[in-house]
Amino acid sequence: MNEEYDVIVLGTGLTECILSGIMSVNGKKVLHMDRNPYYGGESASITPLDDLYKRFKIPGAPPASMGRGRDWNVDLIPKFLMANGQLVKMLLYTEVTRYLDFKVTEGSFVYKGGKIYKVPSTEAEALASSLMGLFEKRRFRKFLVYVANFDEKDPRTFEGIDPKKTAMREVYKKFDLGQDVIDFTGHALALYRTDDYLDQPCCETINRIKLYSESLARYGKSPYLYPLYGLGELPQGFARLSAIYGGTYMLNKPIEEIIVQNGKVIGVKSEGEVARCKQLICDPSYVKDRVEKVGQVIRVICILSHPIKNTNDANSCQIIIPQNQVNRKSDIYVCMISSAHNVAAQGKYIAIVSTTVETKEPEKEIRPALELLEPIEQKFVSISDLLVPKDLGTESQIFISRTYDATTHFETTCDDIKDIYKRMTGSEFDFEEMKRKKNDIYGED
């Protein structure tokens, strides 16, 4: 361990493992340590079930009705992968997909007036949906056709809209879409958590809806994928990639000190030894004095013995409760997976509710979601601080990831990875570049 490294990484959350993989592929000498005895940090999957009970300080052992403890892999942070999103591209380009198996999530639903409806995202579904009246459907169809044809490089597809200037609110007006349709378009298709996007230039929103439609087009049932055996498989896949390229991994390593000289990181001390480095990547838990709290997220893991009502008995789904429907500023999300994904005992379902905390009583805030899940066999409640780095790390060369937000997909995590990469290397993250580097070593496919 008393060696010189280009990069030391602390924590094995997904962000850290992907960056460690990318840096190793780029030829950097990487040392990766975690104080925990398991991979995943905040984004781990907990197994066996007893460990989840202990972690949440629930007295006694899980009841026999929960089946075998080893059959459970319970994510602490619920997320799905957009089939056409950035994380899937990273997985494909780095070939980490060879270590993982995915299943398509069976459906995406949206909450309206106390009921849940399937999210319509193709023309056929839009025309059949009971979310809208007939004339509304025609207008929505026109809007979907516009989005599908939209290309920010081709002004002929703009139809009088300036993607860099026209606010999304104006685009909805142009197509004469009603409030309910705006709600599910912004929150269930573009996947915004709040309504701030309405007054921002429309280009980002249109591209988000395109991502949703293109992701949906890949597999048909929904735009979301989920790895068998839980999300904890993702950081491990990238850790393997890093190891193939010479990265060194150490779990269960207490970190005693991050050594800084003249304001710049020079190494990390663990168990009396010092590993030296030029750059450091870590999650907020290793540098509490260098991060600030910008909010909180509540997550409730619920174990059920039944699929969620009105989802056609789906073995996996996402439900979005748009903030307007429940008089809030941010949406409430439900991610549901089951024994079909090797994360629960036979016949059991795991539904995880999450949202950004807005009041002093977070558990009351998520009540509308919990009502959709009744009866619930066991609940595990966590409230986590949202932490962000106080500075960009340019001087100290300490690059800190953000904590995982309440969104139910990895797009924001990938934005953070690309941002840290740019600050570390001075160049934009390029998917194609990664692909070429891999081909150099493995040869062309």
C-alpha positions as CSV (number, residue, x, y, z in Angstrom):
1,M,0.0,0.0,0.0
2,N,3.0,2.4,0.6
3,E,3.0,3.3,-3.1
4,E,2.4,6.2,-5.4
5,Y,-0.9,6.1,-7.3
6,D,-2.4,8.5,-9.9
7,V,-5.8,8.3,-8.4
8,I,-7.1,7.0,-5.0
9,V,-10.9,6.3,-4.8
10,L,-12.7,6.1,-1.4
11,G,-16.1,4.4,-1.3
12,T,-17.5,1.8,-3.7
13,G,-20.8,3.5,-4.6
14,L,-21.7,3.4,-8.3
15,T,-20.3,6.9,-9.1
16,E,-16.9,6.0,-7.5
17,C,-16.8,2.5,-9.2
18,I,-17.6,3.9,-12.7
19,L,-15.0,6.7,-12.3
20,S,-12.4,4.2,-11.1
21,G,-13.2,1.9,-14.1
22,I,-12.9,4.8,-16.5
23,M,-9.6,6.0,-15.0
24,S,-8.1,2.5,-15.1
25,V,-9.2,2.1,-18.7
26,N,-7.5,5.4,-19.4
27,G,-4.2,3.9,-18.1
28,K,-4.2,5.6,-14.7
29,K,-2.8,3.6,-11.7
30,V,-5.8,3.4,-9.3
31,L,-6.2,2.3,-5.7
32,H,-9.8,1.9,-4.5
33,M,-10.6,1.5,-0.8
34,D,-13.8,1.3,1.2
35,R,-14.3,1.3,5.0
36,N,-17.2,-1.2,4.6
37,P,-16.8,-4.9,4.1
38,Y,-19.1,-4.8,1.1
39,Y,-19.4,-3.0,-2.2
40,G,-21.9,-0.3,-3.0
41,G,-21.6,2.2,-0.1
42,E,-24.9,4.1,0.0
43,S,-26.1,2.3,-3.2
44,A,-25.5,-1.2,-1.9
45,S,-28.0,-4.1,-2.1
46,I,-28.3,-5.8,1.3
47,T,-28.3,-9.5,1.7
48,P,-29.3,-11.7,3.6
49,L,-32.6,-10.2,4.9
50,D,-31.4,-10.4,8.5
51,D,-28.8,-7.7,7.7
52,L,-31.5,-5.3,6.5
53,Y,-33.4,-5.8,9.8
54,K,-30.2,-5.1,11.7
55,R,-29.3,-2.1,9.6
56,F,-32.7,-0.5,10.3
57,K,-32.6,-1.6,14.0
58,I,-35.8,-3.7,13.7
59,P,-35.8,-6.1,16.7
60,G,-35.9,-9.9,16.2
61,A,-35.3,-12.0,13.1
62,P,-37.4,-11.8,9.9
63,P,-40.5,-14.0,10.3
64,A,-40.5,-17.4,8.5
65,S,-43.1,-16.0,6.1
66,M,-40.3,-14.0,4.5
67,G,-38.7,-17.2,3.1
68,R,-35.0,-17.8,2.9
69,G,-32.9,-14.8,4.0
70,R,-30.3,-15.4,1.2
71,D,-33.0,-15.0,-1.5
72,W,-33.1,-11.3,-0.7
73,N,-31.0,-8.5,-2.3
74,V,-32.6,-5.3,-1.2
75,D,-31.5,-2.0,-2.7
76,L,-31.0,0.9,-0.3
77,I,-31.5,3.4,-3.1
78,P,-34.2,2.6,-5.7
79,K,-33.2,3.3,-9.3
80,F,-34.0,2.0,-12.8
81,L,-31.8,2.3,-15.9
82,M,-33.3,4.1,-19.0
83,A,-32.9,1.6,-21.8
84,N,-31.4,4.3,-24.1
85,G,-29.8,6.3,-21.3
86,Q,-26.2,7.2,-20.4
87,L,-25.6,4.4,-17.9
88,V,-26.6,1.8,-20.4
89,K,-24.2,3.4,-22.9
90,M,-21.4,3.3,-20.3
91,L,-22.2,-0.4,-19.6
92,L,-22.2,-1.3,-23.3
93,Y,-19.1,0.6,-24.2
94,T,-17.1,-0.7,-21.3
95,E,-18.5,-4.2,-21.9
96,V,-19.4,-4.4,-18.2
97,T,-22.7,-5.9,-19.6
98,R,-20.8,-9.2,-19.8
99,Y,-21.1,-9.5,-15.9
100,L,-24.7,-8.6,-15.6
101,D,-28.2,-9.7,-16.7
102,F,-31.1,-7.2,-17.1
103,K,-34.8,-7.5,-17.2
104,V,-37.2,-4.9,-18.6
105,T,-39.5,-3.3,-16.1
106,E,-43.1,-4.3,-16.9
107,G,-44.8,-0.9,-16.8
108,S,-44.7,2.8,-16.0
109,F,-47.7,4.3,-14.3
110,V,-48.9,7.8,-13.3
111,Y,-51.2,8.9,-10.5
112,K,-54.2,11.0,-11.1
113,G,-57.1,11.8,-8.8
114,G,-56.2,8.9,-6.4
115,K,-56.0,6.3,-9.2
116,I,-53.1,5.0,-11.2
117,Y,-53.0,4.8,-15.0
118,K,-50.4,3.4,-17.5
119,V,-48.2,6.1,-18.9
120,P,-49.1,6.4,-22.6
121,S,-45.9,7.1,-24.6
122,T,-46.7,5.8,-28.1
123,E,-49.4,7.0,-30.4
124,A,-51.4,3.8,-30.1
125,E,-51.3,3.9,-26.3
126,A,-52.1,7.6,-26.2
127,L,-55.2,7.0,-28.3
128,A,-56.3,4.1,-26.1
129,S,-55.5,5.8,-22.7
130,S,-58.3,6.8,-20.3
131,L,-56.1,9.6,-19.0
132,M,-57.4,12.0,-21.7
133,G,-60.5,12.9,-23.6
134,L,-60.8,12.4,-27.4
135,F,-59.8,15.9,-28.5
136,E,-57.0,16.0,-26.0
137,K,-55.7,12.7,-27.4
138,R,-55.4,14.2,-30.9
139,R,-53.5,17.2,-29.6
140,F,-51.2,15.0,-27.6
141,R,-50.6,12.8,-30.6
142,K,-49.6,15.9,-32.7
143,F,-47.2,16.9,-29.9
144,L,-45.6,13.4,-29.8
145,V,-45.1,13.4,-33.6
146,Y,-43.5,16.9,-33.3
147,V,-41.1,15.6,-30.6
148,A,-40.2,12.4,-32.5
149,N,-39.3,14.5,-35.6
150,F,-37.5,17.2,-33.6
151,D,-33.8,17.5,-34.3
152,E,-31.9,20.4,-32.6
153,K,-29.4,20.4,-35.6
154,D,-32.2,20.8,-38.2
155,P,-34.2,24.1,-38.0
156,R,-36.7,22.7,-40.5
157,T,-38.1,20.6,-37.6
158,F,-38.6,23.5,-35.2
159,E,-42.0,24.8,-36.5
160,G,-41.4,28.3,-35.2
161,I,-40.0,27.2,-31.9
162,D,-36.5,28.3,-30.8
163,P,-35.2,25.4,-28.8
164,K,-32.6,27.6,-27.0
165,K,-35.1,30.4,-26.1
166,T,-38.8,29.2,-26.2
167,A,-39.9,28.1,-22.7
168,M,-41.5,24.7,-22.5
169,R,-44.7,26.4,-21.2
170,E,-45.0,28.1,-24.6
171,V,-44.6,24.7,-26.5
172,Y,-47.5,23.2,-24.4
173,K,-49.5,26.3,-25.3
174,K,-48.7,25.9,-29.0
175,F,-50.2,22.3,-28.9
176,D,-53.0,23.4,-26.6
177,L,-52.3,20.7,-24.0
178,G,-54.3,20.7,-20.7
179,Q,-52.9,20.7,-17.2
180,D,-53.3,16.9,-16.7
181,V,-51.4,16.1,-19.9
182,I,-48.7,18.7,-19.0
183,D,-48.4,17.0,-15.6
184,F,-47.8,13.5,-17.0
185,T,-45.6,14.7,-19.9
186,G,-43.3,16.7,-17.7
187,H,-43.2,14.2,-14.8
188,A,-43.8,10.8,-16.3
189,L,-42.1,11.2,-19.7
190,A,-39.5,14.0,-19.2
191,L,-39.1,12.7,-15.6
192,Y,-38.7,16.2,-14.0
193,R,-39.2,16.2,-10.2
194,T,-40.6,19.8,-10.0
195,D,-42.2,22.3,-12.4
196,D,-39.2,24.6,-12.6
197,Y,-38.6,23.3,-16.1
198,L,-41.7,25.0,-17.5
199,D,-39.9,28.4,-17.7
200,Q,-36.6,27.0,-19.1
201,P,-35.7,26.7,-22.8
202,C,-37.6,23.7,-24.2
203,C,-34.7,21.9,-25.9
204,E,-33.8,19.9,-22.7
205,T,-37.4,18.8,-22.1
206,I,-37.9,17.7,-25.8
207,N,-34.7,15.7,-25.6
208,R,-35.8,14.0,-22.4
209,I,-39.1,13.0,-23.9
210,K,-37.2,11.6,-26.9
211,L,-35.0,9.6,-24.6
212,Y,-38.1,8.2,-22.9
213,S,-39.7,7.2,-26.3
214,E,-36.4,5.8,-27.7
215,S,-35.8,3.8,-24.5
216,L,-39.4,2.5,-24.7
217,A,-38.9,1.6,-28.4
218,R,-36.0,-0.7,-27.6
219,Y,-37.9,-3.2,-25.5
220,G,-41.6,-2.3,-25.7
221,K,-43.0,-2.7,-22.2
222,S,-41.4,0.2,-20.5
223,P,-38.2,2.3,-21.0
224,Y,-36.6,1.0,-17.8
225,L,-34.2,-1.9,-17.2
226,Y,-33.2,-3.5,-13.9
227,P,-30.3,-5.8,-13.1
228,L,-30.9,-9.3,-11.8
229,Y,-29.7,-9.7,-8.2
230,G,-30.1,-5.9,-7.5
231,L,-28.4,-2.7,-8.2
232,G,-25.4,-3.7,-6.0
233,E,-24.3,-5.7,-9.1
234,L,-23.5,-2.4,-11.0
235,P,-20.7,-1.1,-8.9
236,Q,-19.2,-4.6,-8.7
237,G,-19.2,-4.8,-12.5
238,F,-17.3,-1.6,-12.9
239,A,-14.9,-2.7,-10.1
240,R,-14.1,-5.8,-12.1
241,L,-13.4,-3.6,-15.1
242,S,-11.0,-1.5,-13.1
243,A,-9.3,-4.6,-11.8
244,I,-8.8,-6.0,-15.3
245,Y,-6.9,-2.8,-16.1
246,G,-4.7,-3.1,-13.0
247,G,-6.8,-1.2,-10.4
248,T,-6.2,-2.4,-6.8
249,Y,-9.2,-2.9,-4.5
250,M,-9.3,-3.0,-0.7
251,L,-12.5,-3.4,1.3
252,N,-12.8,-3.2,5.0
253,K,-10.1,-0.5,5.1
254,P,-10.5,2.2,7.8
255,I,-9.5,5.5,6.4
256,E,-7.6,7.4,9.1
257,E,-6.7,10.6,7.3
258,I,-6.7,12.3,3.9
259,I,-3.3,14.0,3.8
260,V,-3.4,17.5,2.4
261,Q,-0.2,19.7,1.9
262,N,-0.3,23.4,0.8
263,G,-4.1,22.9,0.1
264,K,-3.5,19.9,-2.3
265,V,-4.2,16.2,-1.6
266,I,-1.0,14.1,-1.5
267,G,-2.2,10.8,0.0
268,V,-4.4,8.7,2.3
269,K,-3.5,7.1,5.6
270,S,-5.0,3.8,6.5
271,E,-3.9,1.4,9.3
272,G,-0.7,3.3,9.8
273,E,0.4,3.2,6.1
274,V,0.2,6.1,3.6
275,A,-0.7,5.6,-0.1
276,R,0.3,8.7,-2.1
277,C,-1.8,10.1,-4.9
278,K,-2.1,13.0,-7.3
279,Q,-6.0,13.0,-7.3
280,L,-8.6,11.7,-5.0
281,I,-12.3,10.7,-5.7
282,C,-14.6,10.0,-2.8
283,D,-18.2,10.1,-1.6
284,P,-19.3,12.7,0.9
285,S,-19.1,10.4,3.9
286,Y,-15.3,10.5,3.8
287,V,-15.0,14.3,3.8
288,K,-17.8,15.7,6.0
289,D,-16.1,19.1,6.3
290,R,-15.9,19.6,2.5
291,V,-19.6,19.1,1.7
292,E,-22.8,20.9,2.5
293,K,-26.4,19.8,2.9
294,V,-28.9,21.0,0.3
295,G,-31.9,19.0,1.4
296,Q,-33.1,15.5,2.4
297,V,-34.6,12.5,0.7
298,I,-37.0,10.0,2.4
299,R,-37.0,6.4,1.2
300,V,-39.3,3.7,2.5
301,I,-38.6,0.1,1.6
302,C,-41.9,-1.9,1.8
303,I,-42.1,-5.7,1.6
304,L,-45.4,-6.9,0.1
305,S,-46.9,-10.3,-0.6
306,H,-48.9,-9.1,-3.6
307,P,-48.4,-7.1,-6.8
308,I,-49.6,-3.4,-6.6
309,K,-53.3,-3.0,-7.4
310,N,-54.2,-1.7,-10.9
311,T,-50.9,-2.6,-12.5
312,N,-52.1,-5.7,-14.3
313,D,-50.2,-7.8,-11.7
314,A,-46.9,-6.5,-13.0
315,N,-43.8,-8.1,-11.4
316,S,-42.0,-4.8,-11.7
317,C,-43.1,-1.2,-12.3
318,Q,-42.6,2.4,-11.6
319,I,-45.4,4.7,-10.4
320,I,-45.0,8.5,-10.5
321,I,-47.1,10.7,-8.4
322,P,-46.8,14.2,-9.9
323,Q,-46.5,17.0,-7.3
324,N,-49.6,18.8,-8.5
325,Q,-51.8,15.8,-7.8
326,V,-50.8,15.9,-4.1
327,N,-50.2,19.6,-3.5
328,R,-46.4,19.3,-3.3
329,K,-43.4,20.9,-5.0
330,S,-41.7,17.6,-5.9
331,D,-42.9,14.2,-7.2
332,I,-43.2,11.0,-5.2
333,Y,-41.8,7.9,-6.8
334,V,-42.5,4.2,-6.3
335,C,-40.1,1.6,-7.7
336,M,-41.4,-2.0,-7.5
337,I,-39.4,-5.2,-8.2
338,S,-39.9,-8.8,-7.1
339,S,-38.7,-12.4,-7.0
340,A,-38.6,-12.3,-10.8
341,H,-35.4,-10.2,-10.4
342,N,-33.8,-12.5,-7.9
343,V,-34.0,-9.8,-5.2
344,A,-36.8,-11.3,-3.0
345,A,-38.1,-14.7,-1.8
346,Q,-40.7,-16.4,-4.1
347,G,-44.0,-14.6,-4.2
348,K,-42.6,-11.5,-2.5
349,Y,-42.4,-7.9,-3.9
350,I,-40.3,-5.0,-2.8
351,A,-41.7,-1.5,-3.4
352,I,-39.5,1.5,-2.5
353,V,-41.1,4.9,-2.1
354,S,-38.9,8.0,-2.4
355,T,-39.3,11.8,-2.5
356,T,-37.5,15.0,-1.6
357,V,-38.5,16.0,1.9
358,E,-40.5,19.3,2.1
359,T,-41.9,19.4,5.6
360,K,-41.0,18.5,9.2
361,E,-43.1,15.3,8.9
362,P,-41.7,13.4,6.0
363,E,-43.6,10.2,6.7
364,K,-46.9,12.1,6.2
365,E,-45.7,13.4,2.8
366,I,-45.4,9.9,1.3
367,R,-48.8,8.7,2.6
368,P,-50.5,8.8,-0.9
369,A,-47.8,6.3,-2.1
370,L,-48.1,4.0,0.8
371,E,-51.9,3.8,0.4
372,L,-51.3,2.4,-3.1
373,L,-49.2,-0.4,-1.6
374,E,-51.5,-1.6,1.3
375,P,-51.3,-4.1,2.9
376,I,-47.5,-3.8,3.7
377,E,-45.8,-6.6,5.5
378,Q,-42.8,-4.7,6.7
379,K,-41.5,-1.1,6.3
380,F,-37.9,0.2,6.5
381,V,-37.8,4.0,6.7
382,S,-34.6,6.1,6.0
383,I,-34.2,9.8,5.8
384,S,-30.9,10.8,4.1
385,D,-29.2,14.2,3.7
386,L,-28.5,15.4,0.2
387,L,-24.9,16.5,0.3
388,V,-22.9,18.3,-2.4
389,P,-19.3,19.4,-2.5
390,K,-18.5,22.9,-1.3
391,D,-16.0,23.4,-4.2
392,L,-15.1,21.9,-7.5
393,G,-11.9,20.3,-6.3
394,T,-9.7,22.2,-8.7
395,E,-7.2,23.3,-6.1
396,S,-7.3,20.5,-3.6
397,Q,-7.7,17.8,-6.4
398,I,-10.3,16.2,-4.1
399,F,-13.3,15.3,-6.2
400,I,-16.4,14.6,-4.3
401,S,-19.5,12.9,-5.7
402,R,-23.0,14.1,-4.8
403,T,-25.4,11.9,-2.8
404,Y,-28.0,10.0,-4.8
405,D,-31.2,12.1,-5.3
406,A,-34.8,11.0,-5.3
407,T,-35.1,10.4,-9.0
408,T,-35.7,6.8,-10.0
409,H,-33.2,6.6,-12.8
410,F,-29.4,7.1,-13.2
411,E,-29.3,10.0,-15.6
412,T,-28.4,12.6,-12.8
413,T,-25.8,10.2,-11.4
414,C,-24.2,10.0,-14.9
415,D,-24.3,13.8,-15.2
416,D,-22.3,13.9,-11.9
417,I,-19.8,11.3,-13.3
418,K,-19.3,13.3,-16.5
419,D,-18.9,16.5,-14.5
420,I,-16.2,15.0,-12.1
421,Y,-14.4,13.5,-15.2
422,K,-14.2,16.9,-16.8
423,R,-12.9,18.6,-13.7
424,M,-10.3,15.9,-13.2
425,T,-9.0,15.6,-16.8
426,G,-9.9,19.0,-18.3
427,S,-11.7,17.3,-21.2
428,E,-15.3,16.3,-21.9
429,F,-16.3,12.7,-21.2
430,D,-16.5,11.0,-24.6
431,F,-18.3,7.6,-24.9
432,E,-16.7,6.9,-28.2
433,E,-13.2,7.5,-26.7
434,M,-13.9,4.8,-24.1
435,K,-15.0,2.4,-26.8
436,R,-11.8,2.9,-28.8
437,K,-9.6,2.4,-25.8
438,K,-11.3,-0.9,-25.1
439,N,-11.0,-2.1,-28.6
440,D,-7.3,-1.4,-28.5
441,I,-6.9,-3.9,-25.8
442,Y,-9.5,-6.5,-26.7
443,G,-9.1,-6.1,-30.5
444,E,-12.1,-5.3,-32.7
445,D,-15.3,-7.2,-32.2
